[in-house]
Amino acid sequence: MIKRLFGISLFAILLLTLPLYAQETEKEEGAKEVSRGKKVLGKETINTKEKLSKYSTIVLKDFSLEDAKIHKDMDVQIYAKKLPENLSNMISEYLKEMNLFKKVVRYEEGKSYENAIVLEGKFTKITPGSTAAKIIVGFGAGTSTVGAEGKMKDAKTGNVLASFEHNRHSPFSAAPGRPEYILDADAKNLAKDIVRFLQKLY
């Protein structure tokens, strides 16, 4: 009789604890799904659990220069004006190299897009660096920087699927009058990192 009661009690405890175990397992699996692997960019926020591969099209909107901290050098100012379009071209090239999304198109105002995400953002900093600061201060001072923050949105709902903040540096500063070489290298690495982030979510 005692053995029978003990067996019934043990069975009841198992029935009560199984739902709790299932909930904890779901939480753990959900966390793994959201993390999506190792960090690629400086700051990443992922708001979706679904892979971006569900979308057939990615729409590239040129990043804005509004409020960006741009070096006062005239050559840098001229280079910066071309950077929004250049970055979009770089991102498009890397997306195609990695075979991400069936269609990679440029954003057109007023146009609607089906089964698509929109990549948009703004530059935060563009500087060719300072040779003097690099020599005198050291510890990373004086390095060139191209920084940006951006987000991926569902084209239909406008929901933000993921967002990021990222800076790309070169260990060198640009030569006087020729900032485009260093800044171009930073911009290409920035574009590549953004595409790697998309690949992680894909």
Secondary structure, DSSP 8 states (H G I E B T S, - for coil): -HHHHHHHHHHHHHHHHHHHHHHHHHHHHHHHHHH-SS--SSEEEE--SS-GGG-SEEEE---B-TT-EE-S-HHHHHHHHHHHHHHHHHHHHHHHHTT-SSEEEE--TT---SSEEEEEEEEEEEE---HHHHHHT-TTTT-EEEEEEEEEEETTT--EEEEEEEEEEESS--BTTBTHHHHHHHHHHHHHHHHHHHHHH-
